Amino acid sequence: MGSFSIWHWLVVLLIVVLVFGTKKLKNMGTDLGGAVKGFKDGMKDGGAAPEEKPATPVANQVSGAAAAEKNTIDVEAKTKS
C-alpha cells in the first residue's frame, strides 16, 4: 500500500483514456498549455517597469475649458428584469 508499481500506473492511465478518450485529453492538454503560457507572459509583463506617459496630449483628449463648454447628457440605466 506504500508505493505503486509501473503496472498500477499503466492501469490507471488505461482507465483514464477509456473514460475521457484521447481527443478530449489532447484538447485538455492544449488548453492547459495555453493557460500556462498566458500566465507566464502575464508575469513577464507584470514585472516590467511601467512606461512613461507622453508629454504631449493625445489627439482624443479634450482640454478642461473645451470640456466645460460642451453640454452633458445625463442618462439613467435601467436593469433588465
N, C-alpha and C positions, 0 to 999 in steps of 0.2 A: 504494500500500500504506500510505500515511500516514494519511489520514483517510477516513472512509466518507461517501458522499453520502446524501441522504434516501432514494434508491431502495434502497440496501443495507439501511437500517434497516427500510424497509417490507417487504422480502422476508423479513428475519429475523422481524419481527412476524407476518407471514402464516404462516410455518413454525411458530412457537410456538403460534399459535391453532389451527392444524391438528393439532398433536401433542397439546396439552392440552385444547382445547375451551374455549369461552367460560364455561361453567358452572364448570368447575374453576378457571379463572383468577379468576373472580369470588369464589369461596369462598376461594382463597388470599389474595386482596387483603383480604377481610373479616377473615380470621384475622390477617393481618399488621397491619392497622389496629388490631384489638383488642389485640394484643400490645403495640404501641407505646403505645396509650392506657394500658394497665395499667402499663407501665414508667414512664410519665410520672407517673401517680398515685402509684406506689410511691416515686418520687424525691421528690415533694412531701411525702408522709407521712414519709419517712425524714429529711428535713431539718427537720421540725418539732421543737420542744422537747418532751421527754418530759413527760407530765402528772404533776402532784403526786399522791402517794399519799394516800388519805383518812386522816384522823386517827383515825376510829373503826373498830374491826374489823368486817369483813364478817360477816354472819349465819352463813355456812357455815364460817367458821374456828373452830377449836377451840383453847382456851387450853392451855398446857403441862400444867397439873395434870389437866385433863379428858382429855387425850390419854394421859397416863401411866396413868390408871385403866382405860382400855379394853384389852381383850385384843387382841393382834396375831396374825393368822393368817398363817403363812408358807407360801407355795406355791412349787412349782418348775415352771417352764415346760419342756415337752418340745418338741424340734424335730421337725417332720414330715419323715419320710424317704421 
